[in-house]
Amino acid sequence: MTPRLKRTVKLAIKVAFAGLVAFVALEAGLAFLCARGRLHLHKPSYSPANVRSRFWIETNPDVGVWHGPNSSYRHVTTSYDVPYQANSYGARDKERARESGGKRRVIVLGDSFAEGYGVKAEDRFSDRLEAATGIDHLNYGTAGSFGPTQYRLLYKTLAGKFDHDAVIVCLVPFNDLLDDDYEYGKIAHAGRYRPYFVGTSPAYELVYLGKGLPPPDSKVFENFLREFTYTGNWAKKMKGLVRHGRTGLRPDYTGYLDCTEEQWQRLSFVLKLLRAEARGKEILVVTVPDVVAIQRLGAGTNSPLAVNLAELCRRQGMRYLDLLPGIRAASKGWQACYYVGDPHWNAYGHEVAARLILEGWPWYREEH
């Protein structure tokens, strides 16, 4: 070995050792902050099965992100440790037949709040409503930046093919308007396969961001880092925050107050499509409040989005229910409805939401 090569090898060893020490220090620091409740992250599950899980993947050619049939995942964060299981159609739900057998059934559409992100299946508002009414509630919610355009496409291509009498559409103004915004998506969701309505109302064109569905194992290495290290989860969180910051949105954004005219026109268009495709079935549109909206909207203050949704639903023959006032008035306080360090409802939040829907939707009490 030449002297020059020896120096190169020694330098490489030093650099590698320094990198290892830095990684161990970062990993230990992140673990310590999470344990002390100073930092809220997804935590490593140390589960090899999670690395190749197909629970939240871009696998559906119509909507992008969905759950692989019969897939499972163990979701571990600083707030919860919950198992998820999908049925043979990819819904996080019990196995359901396409035929109802003459029983009343409700299709539930939405994102992570509808899916029950962070709670056991039996604690979700849809399961609570099923237990309280005896009416099957087929849950077709999913996390993964899933917006109204995807709700409608999933209903058209999958959920709507199951016998049902009514539909609950769970809108989350915190991010649903952004999830349907193509200009936002080009920055925040660059590289992902996602559908968007692009153009001017009502002459929209359905286009897809991304070059197509990714290969099945395209994120195995990233998944490995997230399931076995704190650093992998921290890096993903930082990447998302940086991308969101590049969009120029205000830090305390919420669609309850910051919905643009273009976003409203697109949302109206999607809901009208869903109304037509539901063919006269009862539809309940629910708005799910986020923490920012509750903080920014004082008691008695009307949200422009809520006012517009109420009028749209009236004209289209749909029901509208804003859960924000009821969540704010929860007996344990609205803060008790949400996880600390996580924007989603906990089991108590789902309990309150189920009660509000049960009391606020006359369809449950009507004769059919």
C-alpha positions, 0 to 999 in steps of 0.5 A, a space after each residue: 500500500 502506497 503512503 498516499 493510499 494509507 493516508 486516504 484509508 486513515 482519513 476515510 476511517 476517521 470520517 466514518 468514525 466521526 459520522 458514527 459518533 455523530 449519528 449515535 449522539 443524535 439518536 441518543 439525543 432524539 430518544 431522550 427528548 422524546 422520552 421527556 416529552 420535549 419532542 413528538 415524533 413517530 418512534 421506531 417500532 423495531 418491527 421487520 414486518 413494518 419495513 415491508 408493510 403495505 398499509 400506507 402506500 401509493 398502490 391505487 391507480 385512481 387515488 394514489 395512497 391506500 392500504 394494500 389488501 389485508 395489510 397491517 401496520 404497528 403505529 408507534 409514536 410518542 403518543 400511542 402504540 396502535 395496530 392497524 389492519 386492512 380488510 381484503 378491499 384495503 379498508 381499515 375495517 372489518 370484512 364487509 360483503 358488497 351486498 347489505 342483505 337489506 340492512 341500512 349501511 353508511 359509507 364513511 369517507 375522509 382522511 386520517 381523522 376518519 380512518 382513526 389515526 392513533 386509536 384502536 378501531 373500536 374507538 373510532 367515531 364510525 365504530 361507535 356510531 355502528 355500536 350505538 345504532 346497529 347500522 353498519 358504518 363502512 370506513 373508507 378513510 385513510 391517512 397519507 395527505 388524502 383530500 376530497 378529490 381522492 374521497 370522491 374517486 375512492 367512492 366512485 371506484 370502490 366504496 360506492 360499489 358496496 350497498 349503502 343508504 347514506 354517506 358521511 364525508 369528513 372534511 378536515 379544513 386544516 389540510 383538505 383544501 391544500 391536499 386538493 391544491 395542485 400548486 401546493 402539491 407540486 411543492 409539498 408533495 413533489 414526487 408523489 402520485 396524487 390526483 388533482 382537478 386543475 383548471 377553472 370551475 367548472 371546466 376542470 381536468 383530472 391530472 396526476 402529479 408524479 410519474 406513476 405508481 412507484 415500485 412496491 419496494 421503492 421505500 424499503 430503505 427509508 422505511 427501515 430507517 424510520 422503523 429502527 431509528 429516531 433519526 429517520 423519523 426526525 429527518 422525515 418530519 424536518 423534510 415535510 416542514 421544510 417543504 411546507 414552509 416553501 409554500 409560503 403559507 402562514 404558520 397557523 394556516 387553517 382552511 376554516 379561515 384561509 380558504 381561497 376562492 379557487 380552493 372553494 370552487 374546487 371543493 364545491 365542484 367535488 362535492 357536487 360530483 359526489 352528490 350526483 354519484 350518490 344518486 339521491 342517497 342521504 349525505 352528511 358533510 361534516 367539518 372536523 376542527 383542528 387545534 389551530 382553528 379552535 384557537 383562531 376562531 373565537 366563540 360565536 365567530 363564523 367561519 366563512 368556509 362553514 357558512 359556504 358549506 352550509 349553503 352549498 349543502 342546503 342547495 344540493 340536498 345534503 346535510 351539513 354539521 360543523 363539529 367545531 362548536 361541539 368539540 369546543 364545548 366538550 365536557 372535559 375541555 376541547 384540549 382533552 379531545 386531542 393528543 399532546 403533540 399530535 393533531 389528531 383526536 384521541 379516543 375521547 375526541 372520537 367519543 365526542 364526535 360520535 355523540 355530536 353526529 348521532 345527535 345532529 343527524 336526523 337520518 338516524 331517527 327517521 323511518 326507512 
